[in-house]
Amino acid sequence: MLDYAYPWQNVIARYKFHGDTGLAHGLGRLMSSHPQVEQVLDGSDLLLPVPTSDQRLRERGFNHTLLLARALHPPIPVWHRAVERRHTLQSQHELGRAQRLRHLQKAFAVAPDFSSRIRGRHIALLDDVMTTGATLDALAGCLLQSGAAGVSALVLCRTP
């Protein structure tokens, strides 16, 4: 979608770290206008925003990926409680790829109420920024191990 560089890096920082949640609507509209986003959503059974840890949720006061998912107005259900993110001690944006991969091992778990409901489904993941892909890779692996038929990813920004 967008390069995670000026001006988008500043916009995402305002949204994610400074609580400017009003930006979610415009960012969602921007994403939904992209033909590949529509294609991924049409081929999926549900949209799963990358989960935020309970600690990050308390710190920020909102789930930034959930707000972005809802702003997309997807034609499929948004399941934001299907996967739990276990607490991680260090922010992902501070780590390199190898460190991220190690850090994310077992960082996600399918919620018990959803384990049978994941099986056989095509799932679209949504994240705001993809740097190395480690988070999406770990989450996709968790879902595939739980029986998901396929996993695709949508991201607002990607590091150049």
Secondary structure, 3 states (H helix, E strand, C coil): CEECCCCHHHHHHHHHHCCCCCHHHHHHHHHHCCHHHHHHHHCCCEEEECCCCHHHHHHHCCCHHHHHHHHCCCCCCECCCCEEECCCCCCHHHCCHHHHHHHHCCCEEECHHHHHHHCCCEEEEEEEEECCCHHHHHHHHHHHHCCCCEEEEEEEEECC
